[in-house]
Amino acid sequence: TFDIMGYPLDIERENMVETLAALLSRHGIPATGEELGASLKKQYGPPYRVVRIVGNITLSQMADLVADPEFPQQLFP
């Protein structure tokens, strides 16, 4: 399985939690902005430490997400 990771400062600066939740929902991965925000807040430590945004997704889900033109460039598998 795969994870989508990102840096907290990039996620907060771009205010992308709601946008990312909508993108994930369109691709069949249930997520709300509140859930993502709570998960990020729980993992938050040093701002330069990578946090997991979404975990345990399949290769096909990952490929589908990364191929979407709306997938944020600040995030990575």
N, C-alpha and C positions, 0 to 999 in steps of 0.2 A: 504494500500500500504506500501511498504518497501523502505528503503534507504540503500545504501552502504556507510559506513563511514570509515574514516581513519585519522591518524595523519599526518600533513604536513611533518614533518621531515622524517618519514618512507617513504613517497611517493617520496620525493626529493632524499633521500639517495639511494634508490633502483632504481631511475630513471624509475619508472614504468608507467608513463603516457601513452606512446605509446603502451606498452604491454597491459595495461588495456583497451585502446581503441580498440585494435584488438580483445581482448577477448570478450568485450561487443558486438562488431559487429558480431562476430561468433554466438552469442546467440540472434541475432535479435534486439539488443538495439543500435540504431544509435548513434555513438559517434566518434569524432575524437580527436586526441591528442591535437590539438589546442584548441578545445572547452573545453576539460577537464582541460587543463593547465590554460586557462583564468578563468574558474569557480573556480579553486583552488586558483588562485592569488587573485580573488575578495573576497573570504572568509577568506583569510589568516589573522591571528591575532597572538596571542601567539602560539608558536610552539607546546605547549602541549594541545591545544584546538582542539577537533575533528572537522573535516570538512566533509560535505556531498560531496561524489564523484558522485553518481548517485542517483536520487530521483524518487519516484513514480513508482516503479516497482512492479509487481504482485508477489504473493506467488510462483507461478510456475516458473517465471523468476528467482526469488531469489534462489529457490531450485536448479534450473538448473545451475546457476552460481556457487553456493557454492560447488556443487558436481563435478564441473570441476577440474581436478587435477592441472590445471594451474592457478586457482584462488589464488591470493596472500594471504598468511597467515596473513599479516599485516593489511588486511582489514576485516571489520565485518559488519553484518546487523544492 
